[in-house]
Amino acid sequence: MLILISPAKRMRSHVDFLDAKGKPPFLKQSKRLLEELKTKGLVEIQHLLHCNEGIAKEAMQQYQSMDIEYGKVPALLAFDGIQYTYMRPDLFSDEAFCYCEQHLYILSGFYGVLGSMDGVCPYRLELDNPFSASFCKNLYAYWKDDLYRYVAAKDYLLT
């Protein structure tokens, strides 16, 4: 059985008790998105993210300073939203983290698919944001069926 969850808009930039164990599987594709995001101005980012100026400035700063190769916070612990609050992964046992490592994946507009222990950097980009570039009309077109194929292959390995 696989568990698929969505990310949250708010993220933590560090945790003190657990290091990431891997890298996102679609890091190359995320780098391409990041390069495009770095070219956008404040007004474009504000429109893209449907947010206020303060959040847009923070997101713009994240894009400009992000070193995507060295995400240190495990994805499961990086997101700070309601489902993560109720799940309480900060209280998980070693066995629970092992289970999540095998069964839990997070769908992401920026990273594609994340394993629970993949290292991430704070970002803000949802699949339904109106992102477009010369190489795609939106994020659904960008990711195509790659995310489905990845998750389906993981599910097949578990059965």
Backbone as a printed PyTorch tensor [residue, N CA C, xyz], in Angstrom:
tensor([[[  0.8350,  -1.1780,   0.0000],
         [  0.0000,   0.0000,   0.0000],
         [  0.8840,   1.2480,   0.0000]],

        [[  0.5130,   2.1950,  -0.8490],
         [  1.1880,   3.4890,  -0.8630],
         [  0.2580,   4.5510,  -0.3130]],

        [[  0.8480,   5.5100,   0.3450],
         [  0.1080,   6.6490,   0.8660],
         [  0.6230,   7.8730,   0.1330]],

        [[ -0.2730,   8.6080,  -0.5220],
         [  0.0820,   9.8370,  -1.2210],
         [ -0.5650,  11.0030,  -0.5090]],

        [[  0.2410,  11.9990,  -0.1920],
         [ -0.2890,  13.1940,   0.4510],
         [  0.2170,  14.4300,  -0.2920]],

        [[ -0.4070,  15.5320,  -0.0180],
         [  0.0000,  16.7830,  -0.6480],
         [  0.9320,  17.5510,   0.2880]],

        [[  1.6950,  18.4750,  -0.2790],
         [  2.5580,  19.3030,   0.5630],
         [  1.7330,  20.3930,   1.2510]],

        [[  2.3810,  21.2490,   1.9820],
         [  1.7440,  22.3990,   2.6100],
         [  2.4570,  23.6600,   2.1200]],

        [[  1.7910,  24.7870,   2.2170],
         [  2.4090,  26.0380,   1.7660],
         [  3.5380,  26.4700,   2.7010]],

        [[  3.3210,  26.2950,   3.9850],
         [  4.3660,  26.6770,   4.9510],
         [  5.3690,  25.5410,   5.0980]],

        [[  6.6420,  25.9420,   5.2640],
         [  7.7040,  24.9370,   5.4070],
         [  8.6950,  25.3380,   6.4800]],

        [[  9.3340,  24.3270,   7.0490],
         [ 10.4150,  24.5420,   8.0010],
         [ 11.7430,  24.4910,   7.2380]],

        [[ 12.6750,  25.3370,   7.6370],
         [ 13.9730,  25.3530,   6.9640],
         [ 14.9950,  24.4620,   7.6600]],

        [[ 14.6610,  23.9760,   8.8560],
         [ 15.5670,  23.0490,   9.5420],
         [ 14.8120,  22.2870,  10.6340]],

        [[ 15.3250,  21.1230,  10.9500],
         [ 14.8960,  20.3380,  12.1110],
         [ 16.1600,  19.8540,  12.7910]],

        [[ 16.0770,  19.6900,  14.0810],
         [ 17.2770,  19.3780,  14.8690],
         [ 17.5220,  17.8950,  15.1090]],

        [[ 16.5520,  17.0300,  14.8270],
         [ 16.6820,  15.6630,  15.3010],
         [ 16.7940,  14.5900,  14.2270]],

        [[ 16.6720,  14.9470,  12.9570],
         [ 16.7140,  13.9130,  11.9280],
         [ 17.1960,  14.5130,  10.6150]],

        [[ 18.1590,  13.8650,   9.9920],
         [ 18.6770,  14.3230,   8.7050],
         [ 17.9730,  13.6040,   7.5640]],

        [[ 17.9660,  14.2490,   6.4240],
         [ 17.4220,  13.6350,   5.2140],
         [ 18.2840,  12.4400,   4.8320]],

        [[ 17.6560,  11.4650,   4.1680],
         [ 18.3770,  10.2620,   3.7610],
         [ 18.5850,  10.1620,   2.2580]],

        [[ 17.9110,  10.9660,   1.4930],
         [ 18.0280,  10.8590,   0.0470],
         [ 17.7350,  12.1680,  -0.6360]],

        [[ 17.7250,  12.1100,  -1.9530],
         [ 17.4210,  13.2850,  -2.7710],
         [ 16.1340,  13.0200,  -3.5420]],

        [[ 15.4010,  14.0740,  -3.8540],
         [ 14.1820,  13.9000,  -4.6550],
         [ 14.5080,  13.2330,  -5.9930]],

        [[ 13.6470,  12.3220,  -6.4370],
         [ 13.9390,  11.5800,  -7.6670],
         [ 13.9070,  12.4270,  -8.9440]],

        [[ 13.2240,  13.5460,  -8.9260],
         [ 13.1100,  14.3930, -10.1140],
         [ 13.8790,  15.7050,  -9.9370]],

        [[ 15.0280,  15.6260,  -9.3180],
         [ 15.8280,  16.8090,  -9.0160],
         [ 16.2230,  17.5830, -10.2800]],

        [[ 16.5480,  16.8850, -11.3330],
         [ 16.9290,  17.5330, -12.5890],
         [ 15.7740,  18.4100, -13.1090]],

        [[ 14.5590,  17.8880, -13.0620],
         [ 13.3950,  18.6410, -13.5160],
         [ 13.1120,  19.8210, -12.5950]],

        [[ 13.3370,  19.6330, -11.2960],
         [ 13.1370,  20.7230, -10.3300],
         [ 14.1360,  21.8500, -10.5810]],

        [[ 15.3580,  21.4960, -10.9450],
         [ 16.3660,  22.5140, -11.2610],
         [ 15.9150,  23.3790, -12.4300]],

        [[ 15.3030,  22.7480, -13.4070],
         [ 14.8110,  23.4980, -14.5680],
         [ 13.7220,  24.4830, -14.1450]],

        [[ 12.8160,  24.0380, -13.2800],
         [ 11.7830,  24.9370, -12.7590],
         [ 12.4100,  26.0770, -11.9720]],

        [[ 13.3890,  25.7510, -11.1430],
         [ 14.0430,  26.7700, -10.3350],
         [ 14.7070,  27.8350, -11.2020]],

        [[ 15.3900,  27.4170, -12.2390],
         [ 16.0310,  28.3950, -13.1310],
         [ 15.0030,  29.3430, -13.7300]],

        [[ 13.8550,  28.8300, -14.0920],
         [ 12.7870,  29.6740, -14.6370],
         [ 12.2290,  30.5940, -13.5570]],

        [[ 12.0190,  30.0710, -12.3590],
         [ 11.4820,  30.8800, -11.2590],
         [ 12.4270,  32.0250, -10.8930]],

        [[ 13.7270,  31.7970, -11.0220],
         [ 14.7110,  32.8390, -10.7130],
         [ 14.6240,  34.0280, -11.6620]],

        [[ 14.0380,  33.8400, -12.8240],
         [ 13.9370,  34.9290, -13.8050],
         [ 12.7150,  35.8070, -13.5710]],

        [[ 11.8210,  35.3940, -12.7080],
         [ 10.5610,  36.1110, -12.5090],
         [ 10.7260,  37.2430, -11.5080]],

        [[ 10.0380,  38.3310, -11.7880],
         [ 10.0380,  39.4850, -10.8970],
         [  8.9920,  39.3330,  -9.8040]],

        [[  8.9900,  40.2750,  -8.8980],
         [  8.1090,  40.2230,  -7.7310],
         [  6.6280,  40.1760,  -8.1210]],

        [[  6.2190,  41.0110,  -9.0520],
         [  4.8090,  41.0360,  -9.4610],
         [  4.4200,  39.7080, -10.1070]],

        [[  5.3040,  39.1470, -10.9190],
         [  5.0330,  37.8500, -11.5490],
         [  4.8910,  36.7500, -10.4990]],

        [[  5.7550,  36.7600,  -9.5160],
         [  5.6990,  35.7420,  -8.4600],
         [  4.4270,  35.9030,  -7.6320]],

        [[  4.0730,  37.1400,  -7.3440],
         [  2.8500,  37.3870,  -6.5830],
         [  1.6330,  36.8610,  -7.3480]],

        [[  1.5940,  37.0910,  -8.6440],
         [  0.4950,  36.5790,  -9.4730],
         [  0.5310,  35.0520,  -9.5320]],

        [[  1.7000,  34.5010,  -9.7420],
         [  1.8700,  33.0510,  -9.8460],
         [  1.3930,  32.3290,  -8.5920]],

        [[  1.7520,  32.8630,  -7.4460],
         [  1.4560,  32.2000,  -6.1740],
         [  0.1340,  32.6320,  -5.5470]],

        [[ -0.5300,  33.6160,  -6.1520],
         [ -1.7910,  34.1310,  -5.5920],
         [ -1.5910,  34.5290,  -4.1290]],

        [[ -0.6100,  35.3940,  -3.8910],
         [ -0.2620,  35.7340,  -2.5090],
         [ -0.0270,  37.2340,  -2.3710]],

        [[  0.1830,  37.6670,  -1.1400],
         [  0.4760,  39.0750,  -0.8950],
         [  1.9480,  39.3720,  -1.1900]],

        [[  2.2890,  40.6250,  -1.1400],
         [  3.6460,  41.0460,  -1.4930],
         [  4.7060,  40.4640,  -0.5550]],

        [[  4.3960,  40.3760,   0.7270],
         [  5.3600,  39.8310,   1.6910],
         [  5.7070,  38.3810,   1.4100]],

        [[  4.6930,  37.5730,   1.1320],
         [  4.9290,  36.1620,   0.8160],
         [  5.6820,  36.0450,  -0.5070]],

        [[  5.3250,  36.8840,  -1.4740],
         [  6.0220,  36.8620,  -2.7730],
         [  7.4990,  37.2170,  -2.6060]],

        [[  7.7940,  38.2010,  -1.7660],
         [  9.1980,  38.5650,  -1.5160],
         [  9.9580,  37.4000,  -0.8810]],

        [[  9.3280,  36.7480,   0.0740],
         [  9.9600,  35.5990,   0.7300],
         [ 10.2070,  34.4740,  -0.2770]],

        [[  9.2130,  34.1910,  -1.1220],
         [  9.3670,  33.1350,  -2.1320],
         [ 10.4640,  33.5020,  -3.1240]],

        [[ 10.4970,  34.7500,  -3.5390],
         [ 11.5160,  35.2030,  -4.4880],
         [ 12.9190,  35.0380,  -3.8920]],

        [[ 13.0520,  35.3930,  -2.6280],
         [ 14.3370,  35.2280,  -1.9370],
         [ 14.7070,  33.7460,  -1.8480]],

        [[ 13.7280,  32.8790,  -1.5670],
         [ 14.0000,  31.4390,  -1.5140],
         [ 14.5030,  30.9420,  -2.8560]],

        [[ 13.8410,  31.3430,  -3.9320],
         [ 14.2650,  30.9030,  -5.2660],
         [ 15.6910,  31.3570,  -5.5650]],

        [[ 15.9920,  32.5990,  -5.2300],
         [ 17.3060,  33.1550,  -5.5640],
         [ 18.4380,  32.5080,  -4.7730]],

        [[ 18.1650,  32.1090,  -3.5470],
         [ 19.2350,  31.5900,  -2.6920],
         [ 19.2330,  30.0650,  -2.5660]],

        [[ 18.2690,  29.4080,  -3.1490],
         [ 18.1210,  27.9590,  -2.9790],
         [ 19.2790,  27.1800,  -3.6010]],

        [[ 19.8330,  26.2810,  -2.8210],
         [ 20.8210,  25.3390,  -3.3230],
         [ 20.1420,  23.9790,  -3.3120]],

        [[ 19.4430,  23.6980,  -4.3710],
         [ 18.5440,  22.5530,  -4.4570],
         [ 19.2410,  21.2060,  -4.2450]],

        [[ 20.5110,  21.1420,  -4.5320],
         [ 21.2690,  19.8890,  -4.3670],
         [ 21.4310,  19.4960,  -2.8970]],

        [[ 21.3010,  20.4560,  -2.0170],
         [ 21.6280,  20.1960,  -0.6140],
         [ 20.4590,  20.4250,   0.3310]],

        [[ 19.2790,  19.9430,  -0.0510],
         [ 18.1480,  19.9900,   0.8590],
         [ 18.4240,  19.0930,   2.0530]],

        [[ 18.3460,  19.6290,   3.2390],
         [ 18.7320,  18.8700,   4.4250],
         [ 17.5560,  18.4100,   5.2860]],

        [[ 16.3860,  18.9930,   5.0670],
         [ 15.2370,  18.6520,   5.9050],
         [ 14.4310,  17.5440,   5.2300]],

        [[ 14.1780,  16.4310,   5.9360],
         [ 13.3420,  15.3830,   5.3480],
         [ 11.9670,  15.9440,   4.9810]],

        [[ 11.4810,  15.5930,   3.7990],
         [ 10.2220,  16.1450,   3.3010],
         [  9.0820,  16.0060,   4.3090]],

        [[  8.9730,  14.8690,   4.9450],
         [  7.8920,  14.6410,   5.8990],
         [  7.9150,  15.6380,   7.0520]],

        [[  9.1000,  16.1040,   7.4110],
         [  9.2310,  17.0540,   8.5210],
         [  9.2980,  18.5030,   8.0460]],

        [[  9.4860,  18.7070,   6.7580],
         [  9.6510,  20.0640,   6.2360],
         [  8.3300,  20.8210,   6.1360]],

        [[  7.2540,  20.1160,   5.8150],
         [  5.9810,  20.7950,   5.5930],
         [  5.2730,  21.0560,   6.9080]],

        [[  4.6190,  22.2150,   6.9630],
         [  3.9710,  22.6690,   8.1890],
         [  2.5440,  23.1120,   7.8700]],

        [[  1.6790,  22.1460,   7.6960],
         [  0.2770,  22.4230,   7.4110],
         [ -0.6000,  21.5610,   8.2940]],

        [[ -1.9020,  21.6670,   8.1020],
         [ -2.8490,  21.0140,   8.9980],
         [ -2.6890,  19.4880,   9.0220]],

        [[ -2.5110,  18.8590,   7.8590],
         [ -2.3800,  17.3950,   7.8840],
         [ -1.0940,  16.9630,   8.5920]],

        [[ -0.0530,  17.7690,   8.4720],
         [  1.2170,  17.4510,   9.1400],
         [  1.1050,  17.7060,  10.6450]],

        [[  0.3390,  18.7250,  11.0100],
         [  0.1080,  19.0000,  12.4300],
         [ -0.5960,  17.8240,  13.0910]],

        [[ -1.6290,  17.3130,  12.4220],
         [ -2.3840,  16.1880,  12.9910],
         [ -1.6250,  14.8740,  12.8900]],

        [[ -0.7970,  14.7200,  11.8910],
         [ -0.0050,  13.4930,  11.7360],
         [  1.0960,  13.4270,  12.7960]],

        [[  1.6540,  14.5770,  13.1660],
         [  2.7080,  14.6960,  14.1860],
         [  3.9500,  13.8440,  13.8950]],

        [[  4.5560,  14.0060,  12.7030],
         [  5.7380,  13.1920,  12.3990],
         [  6.9230,  13.4770,  13.3190]],

        [[  6.9130,  14.6310,  13.9830],
         [  7.9960,  14.9330,  14.9180],
         [  7.9770,  13.9960,  16.1270]],

        [[  6.8760,  13.2560,  16.3110],
         [  6.7640,  12.3080,  17.4210],
         [  6.8630,  10.8480,  16.9730]],

        [[  7.1300,  10.6230,  15.6960],
         [  7.2010,   9.2590,  15.1640],
         [  8.3350,   8.4580,  15.8120]],

        [[  8.0970,   7.1850,  15.9290],
         [  9.1420,   6.2570,  16.3600],
         [ 10.0230,   5.9310,  15.1570]],

        [[ 11.1370,   5.2670,  15.4050],
         [ 11.9960,   4.8260,  14.3040],
         [ 11.2220,   3.9100,  13.3530]],

        [[ 10.3650,   3.0510,  13.9150],
         [  9.5780,   2.1380,  13.0900],
         [  8.6070,   2.8980,  12.1960]],

        [[  8.0100,   3.9480,  12.7230],
         [  7.0690,   4.7510,  11.9280],
         [  7.7990,   5.4450,  10.7830]],

        [[  8.9890,   5.9770,  11.0630],
         [  9.7690,   6.6000,   9.9860],
         [ 10.1450,   5.5730,   8.9230]],

        [[ 10.5070,   4.3570,   9.3470],
         [ 10.8320,   3.2850,   8.3840],
         [  9.6210,   2.9410,   7.5260]],

        [[  8.4560,   2.8740,   8.1460],
         [  7.2370,   2.5830,   7.3860],
         [  6.9770,   3.6870,   6.3630]],

        [[  7.0890,   4.9240,   6.7860],
         [  6.8710,   6.0510,   5.8780],
         [  7.8790,   6.0470,   4.7380]],

        [[  9.0900,   5.6890,   5.0490],
         [ 10.1270,   5.6480,   4.0190],
         [  9.7650,   4.6640,   2.9050]],

        [[  9.0650,   3.6180,   3.2470],
         [  8.6610,   2.6060,   2.2660],
         [  7.3140,   2.8970,   1.5970]],

        [[  6.4350,   3.6290,   2.2880],
         [  5.0450,   3.7140,   1.8350],
         [  4.5060,   5.1160,   1.5740]],

        [[  5.1190,   6.1460,   2.0930],
         [  4.5400,   7.4840,   2.0170],
         [  5.2740,   8.3630,   1.0080]],

        [[  4.5050,   9.0020,   0.1260],
         [  5.0540,   9.9160,  -0.8720],
         [  4.2470,  11.2030,  -0.8700]],

        [[  4.9240,  12.2770,  -1.1820],
         [  4.3160,  13.6060,  -1.2040],
         [  4.3650,  14.1210,  -2.6350]],

        [[  3.2150,  14.4970,  -3.1750],
         [  3.1580,  15.0820,  -4.5170],
         [  3.4460,  16.5690,  -4.4040]],

        [[  4.2960,  17.0790,  -5.2900],
         [  4.7670,  18.4510,  -5.1810],
         [  4.8290,  19.1160,  -6.5520]],

        [[  4.3680,  20.3570,  -6.6290],
         [  4.4830,  21.1030,  -7.8760],
         [  5.9200,  21.3910,  -8.2460]],

        [[  6.7690,  21.5690,  -7.2670],
         [  8.1680,  21.9170,  -7.4950],
         [  9.0740,  20.6930,  -7.6360]],

        [[  8.9190,  19.7200,  -6.7520],
         [  9.7840,  18.5410,  -6.7490],
         [  9.1960,  17.3310,  -7.4790]],

        [[  7.9430,  17.3860,  -7.8570],
         [  7.3020,  16.2400,  -8.4940],
         [  6.7820,  15.2870,  -7.4410]],

        [[  7.5560,  14.2850,  -7.1250],
         [  7.2320,  13.3270,  -6.0620],
         [  8.3870,  13.3320,  -5.0720]],

        [[  8.0340,  13.2950,  -3.8110],
         [  9.0460,  13.2380,  -2.7530],
         [  8.8440,  11.9980,  -1.9050]],

        [[  9.9270,  11.3030,  -1.6280],
         [  9.8960,  10.2840,  -0.6000],
         [  9.8960,  10.9920,   0.7460]],

        [[  9.3950,  10.3390,   1.7590],
         [  9.2520,  11.0000,   3.0650],
         [ 10.5770,  11.4830,   3.6450]],

        [[ 11.6820,  10.8230,   3.3010],
         [ 12.9740,  11.1910,   3.8640],
         [ 13.8800,  11.9270,   2.8740]],

        [[ 13.3400,  12.2800,   1.7010],
         [ 14.1170,  13.0600,   0.7340],
         [ 14.3720,  14.4610,   1.2770]],

        [[ 15.5750,  14.9500,   1.1080],
         [ 15.9300,  16.2800,   1.5850],
         [ 15.3840,  17.3650,   0.6680]],

        [[ 14.7420,  18.3460,   1.2670],
         [ 14.1620,  19.4520,   0.5010],
         [ 14.5830,  20.7970,   1.0800]],

        [[ 14.4370,  21.8020,   0.2490],
         [ 14.6190,  23.2020,   0.6440],
         [ 13.2410,  23.8500,   0.6740]],

        [[ 13.0470,  24.8540,   1.5130],
         [ 11.7590,  25.5460,   1.5070],
         [ 11.4770,  26.1590,   0.1300]],

        [[ 10.2530,  26.0420,  -0.3200],
         [  9.8160,  26.5890,  -1.5960],
         [  8.3260,  26.8510,  -1.5080]],

        [[  7.8220,  27.5360,  -2.4980],
         [  6.3810,  27.7240,  -2.6030],
         [  6.0170,  27.6080,  -4.0730]],

        [[  5.3720,  26.5350,  -4.4420],
         [  4.8940,  26.3270,  -5.8050],
         [  3.9660,  25.1190,  -5.7890]],

        [[  2.6980,  25.3660,  -6.0940],
         [  1.7110,  24.3020,  -6.0950],
         [  1.4120,  23.8630,  -7.5250]],

        [[  0.9630,  22.6340,  -7.6740],
         [  0.6540,  22.1100,  -8.9950],
         [ -0.3660,  22.9670,  -9.7450]],

        [[ -1.3050,  23.5560,  -9.0350],
         [ -2.3280,  24.3330,  -9.7280],
         [ -1.9890,  25.8180,  -9.8780]],

        [[ -0.7880,  26.2370,  -9.4720],
         [ -0.3650,  27.6100,  -9.7330],
         [ -0.2310,  27.8050, -11.2410]],

        [[ -0.5290,  29.0080, -11.7380],
         [ -0.4860,  29.2470, -13.1910],
         [  0.9370,  29.4320, -13.7300]],

        [[  1.7980,  28.4730, -13.4650],
         [  3.1730,  28.5080, -13.9450],
         [  3.1920,  28.1650, -15.4280]],

        [[  3.9120,  28.9520, -16.2010],
         [  4.1410,  28.5960, -17.6050],
         [  5.5340,  29.0820, -17.9850]],

        [[  6.0810,  28.4260, -18.9980],
         [  7.4160,  28.7600, -19.4860],
         [  7.4970,  28.3140, -20.9380]],

        [[  8.6130,  28.5790, -21.5580],
         [  8.7780,  28.1700, -22.9530],
         [  8.7000,  26.6560, -23.1120]],

        [[  8.9710,  25.9220, -22.0410],
         [  8.9910,  24.4600, -22.1180],
         [  7.7200,  23.7920, -21.6060]],

        [[  6.7450,  24.5690, -21.0970],
         [  5.4740,  23.9730, -20.6580],
         [  4.4120,  25.0460, -20.4860]],

        [[  3.1510,  24.6420, -20.6790],
         [  2.0510,  25.5860, -20.5070],
         [  1.5680,  25.6480, -19.0570]],

        [[  1.8180,  24.5800, -18.2920],
         [  1.4870,  24.5520, -16.8630],
         [  2.2470,  23.3900, -16.2120]],

        [[  2.1300,  23.2770, -14.9150],
         [  2.8890,  22.2430, -14.2020],
         [  2.3610,  20.8360, -14.4720]],

        [[  1.0780,  20.7020, -14.7350],
         [  0.5540,  19.3860, -15.0860],
         [  1.1730,  18.9200, -16.4060]],

        [[  1.2900,  19.8250, -17.3600],
         [  1.9260,  19.4810, -18.6410],
         [  3.4150,  19.2050, -18.4400]],

        [[  4.0370,  19.9290, -17.5300],
         [  5.4690,  19.7280, -17.2840],
         [  5.7360,  18.3300, -16.7260]],

        [[  4.9700,  17.9480, -15.7250],
         [  5.2140,  16.6530, -15.0830],
         [  4.6210,  15.4930, -15.8650]],

        [[  3.6770,  15.7710, -16.7640],
         [  3.0330,  14.7450, -17.6020],
         [  2.6080,  13.5580, -16.7430]],

        [[  2.9370,  12.3650, -17.1770],
         [  2.5790,  11.1850, -16.3790],
         [  3.7820,  10.6240, -15.6280]],

        [[  4.8620,  11.3960, -15.5610],
         [  6.0720,  10.9380, -14.8650],
         [  5.8090,  10.6220, -13.3960]],

        [[  4.9910,  11.4350, -12.7530],
         [  4.7230,  11.2280, -11.3290],
         [  3.9190,   9.9430, -11.1210]],

        [[  2.9230,   9.7580, -11.9790],
         [  2.1270,   8.5290, -11.8980],
         [  3.0050,   7.2990, -12.1110]],

        [[  3.8340,   7.3390, -13.1270],
         [  4.6860,   6.1890, -13.4420],
         [  5.6370,   5.8660, -12.2830]],

        [[  6.1800,   6.9000, -11.6700],
         [  7.1020,   6.6980, -10.5550],
         [  6.3840,   6.0280,  -9.3820]],

        [[  5.2290,   6.5820,  -9.0210],
         [  4.4760,   6.0520,  -7.8790],
         [  3.9450,   4.6480,  -8.1880]],

        [[  3.4770,   4.4270,  -9.4090],
         [  2.9750,   3.1010,  -9.7770],
         [  4.0870,   2.0570,  -9.6840]],

        [[  5.2930,   2.4290, -10.0900],
         [  6.4210,   1.4930,  -9.9940],
         [  6.7380,   1.1740,  -8.5410]],

        [[  6.6600,   2.1750,  -7.6740],
         [  6.8950,   1.9270,  -6.2440],
         [  5.8290,   1.0030,  -5.6810]],

        [[  4.5790,   1.2210,  -6.0590],
         [  3.4810,   0.3830,  -5.5840],
         [  3.6570,  -1.0550,  -6.0610]],

        [[  4.1020,  -1.2050,  -7.2900],
         [  4.3240,  -2.5450,  -7.8550],
         [  5.4000,  -3.2860,  -7.0580]],

        [[  6.4390,  -2.5750,  -6.6520],
         [  7.5220,  -3.2090,  -5.8900],
         [  7.0550,  -3.6870,  -4.5110]],

        [[  6.0190,  -3.0460,  -3.9760],
         [  5.5320,  -3.4340,  -2.6600],
         [  4.5950,  -4.6420,  -2.7140]],

        [[  4.0090,  -4.8970,  -3.8850],
         [  3.0150,  -5.9920,  -3.9510],
         [  3.6680,  -7.3180,  -4.2510]]])
